[in-house]
């Protein structure tokens, strides 16, 4: 949280919804507030995610890292 709040060098992030048994939505909120694009990496189904996060792209487990990187890249327009 400190790194997110104080860094201007974070271009994007992968965020697992379940961090050691705790929901990470507070981290998602801080990333959003800072304008840092991110995707959820999760095994949760879309219906299990609160409505306010429905627009956030997801990389569903157990997809490989290549699929997640491709989704993250989609957050930036080419150029």
Beta strands, then each sheet from edge to edge (+ up, - down):
strand 1: 12-16
strand 2: 18-19
strand 3: 22-23
strand 4: 37-42
strand 5: 58-60
sheet 1: 1+ 4+ 5+
sheet 2: 2+ 3-
end
